[in-house]
């Protein structure tokens, strides 16, 4: 599955990144991690985060949110969003994509995209993205690490949730 995702990304030039309405740190962090990865591949990227909380304005390229450069896309990637209706007002953007990919950690995910990569046993979507990036040999630069750490820390409530395990702490140590 991970190699299929890598091929989907490699074969796409214009990509839109989306997440759920009322985004939290995991949603914002996973979108930004993907943004920085895709930028390193010289992809054309639109990053849509409705009502992005200003508390995350420390993330590099926060000012690039909601700038629309394309009308249609080769690929739409939805992060940290279990159902299509949670994508909100922007769900029409997915219908303008040749292919769609959902990356998530919610066990309630409805697998609404063409390709769905859901790991319900992990603590955050950022942890799912981290595993994916490791498996497809993405270089974890500072921007990606800060983005992933933001999502992981916020979605685990500072490592206090029941779904935090040793792998979560190993990920944190590498990101630091």
C-alpha atoms as one frame of an Amber mdcrd trajectory, in Angstrom:
protein
   0.000   0.000   0.000   2.773   2.464   0.900   4.523   1.946  -2.449   1.162
   2.496  -4.183   0.827   5.809  -2.323   4.362   6.807  -3.325   3.581   6.047
  -6.982   0.352   8.038  -6.762   2.308  11.022  -5.443   5.116  10.608  -7.978
   2.614  10.463 -10.850   0.822  13.631  -9.719   1.921  17.184 -10.380  -0.905
  19.302  -8.957  -2.014  18.283  -5.467  -4.490  19.706  -2.987  -4.190  19.011
   0.739  -7.372  19.051   2.832  -8.417  18.209   6.375 -11.467  18.323   8.622
 -13.539  21.289   9.712 -12.581  22.869  13.043  -9.017  21.572  12.661  -6.895
  20.579  15.609  -3.119  20.292  15.864  -3.068  16.819  14.337  -4.993  17.982
  11.285  -2.830  21.067  10.824   0.432  19.237  11.559  -0.244  16.387   9.129
  -1.201  18.810   6.342   1.951  20.855   6.899   4.187  17.783   7.033   2.787
  16.693   3.674   3.113  20.221   2.287   6.832  20.312   3.081   7.400  16.823
   1.685   5.581  17.645  -1.557   7.433  20.970  -1.877  10.699  19.024  -1.763
   9.418  17.112  -4.819   8.585  20.390  -6.645   4.874  19.619  -6.768   2.226
  22.308  -7.289   0.371  22.346  -3.979  -2.717  24.039  -2.645  -3.155  23.661
   1.108  -6.700  24.252   2.365  -7.400  24.436   6.095 -10.715  26.073   6.929
 -10.432  28.318   9.982  -6.867  27.292  10.780  -6.256  28.189  14.431  -3.787
  31.080  14.749  -2.090  29.228  17.594  -0.311  27.221  14.863   1.031  30.276
  13.014   4.557  29.332  14.133   4.545  26.540  11.533   6.692  27.412   8.515
   4.573  28.542   5.539   1.446  29.145   7.630   0.795  32.075   5.286   0.390
  29.632   2.366  -2.904  28.240   3.709  -5.979  28.745   1.527  -4.160  30.185
  -1.477  -5.814  28.527  -4.492  -3.636  28.224  -7.584  -5.471  25.464  -9.458
  -9.017  24.611 -10.488  -8.382  20.902 -10.965  -5.862  18.546  -9.430  -4.093
  15.309 -10.232  -4.418  14.265  -6.595  -6.436  15.295  -3.560  -5.049  14.194
  -0.199  -7.321  14.371   2.851  -5.552  14.041   6.190  -6.949  13.231   9.646
 -10.545  13.102   8.438 -12.730  10.021   8.948 -15.720  10.961   6.757 -16.329
  13.080   3.687 -18.877  15.282   5.448 -16.127  16.390   7.896 -14.194  17.925
   5.012 -16.807  20.672   5.176 -17.478  23.334   2.577 -14.422  22.386   0.591
 -15.419  18.783  -0.121 -16.299  19.902  -3.657 -12.563  20.227  -4.228 -12.231
  16.437  -4.134 -14.567  16.091  -7.113 -12.027  18.142  -9.090  -9.284  15.587
  -8.471  -8.333  12.751 -10.815  -7.340  10.649  -7.793  -8.045  10.932  -4.078
  -6.123   9.667  -1.073  -7.232   9.596   2.570  -4.637   9.178   5.318  -6.113
   8.815   8.779  -5.985   7.182  12.223  -9.682   7.056  13.144 -11.179   3.563
  13.411 -14.486   5.072  12.257 -13.021   6.020   8.863 -15.509   5.365   6.037
 -12.851   4.846   3.299 -14.385   7.532   1.065 -11.404   8.145  -1.228 -10.057
   6.127  -4.171  -7.131   5.093  -1.979  -7.437   4.918   1.804  -4.563   4.439
   4.226  -6.051   4.151   7.710  -4.125   2.968  10.771  -6.684   3.027  13.582
  -4.337   1.737  16.249  -1.966   4.724  16.340  -2.224   7.874  18.420  -2.422
  10.513  15.688  -2.577  11.058  11.963   0.877  12.576  12.260   2.121   9.207
  13.518   0.570   7.522  10.453   2.273  10.096   8.217   5.560   9.532  10.057
   5.417   5.766   9.393   4.526   6.361   5.762   7.383   8.822   5.316   9.858
   6.422   6.930   8.750   3.572   4.660   9.002   5.607   1.451  12.347   7.160
   2.460  11.267  10.765   2.952  14.016  12.932   4.430  12.627  14.318   7.682
  13.825  17.912   7.613  13.189  20.408  10.406   9.915  21.676   8.882   8.488
  18.168   8.618   9.646  17.262  12.146   8.098  20.376  13.707   4.838  19.730
  11.856   4.662  16.063  12.891   5.585  16.822  16.494   2.887  19.501  16.678
   0.205  17.031  15.648   1.452  14.182  17.770   1.764  16.232  20.955  -1.625
  17.901  20.582  -3.543  14.748  19.601  -2.102  12.727  22.484  -2.774  15.526
  24.996   0.902  15.652  25.815   1.346  11.847  25.725  -1.490  11.249  28.216
  -4.011   9.374  26.031  -4.491   5.604  26.240  -3.354   5.038  22.646   0.160
   6.340  23.369   2.680   3.512  23.290   6.411   2.988  23.087   6.384   3.635
  19.340   4.881   7.062  19.963   7.800   7.931  22.238  10.325   6.539  19.749
   8.802   8.761  17.076   8.996  11.761  19.424  12.648  11.088  20.176  13.520
  10.956  16.488  11.618  14.149  15.721  13.510  15.978  18.456
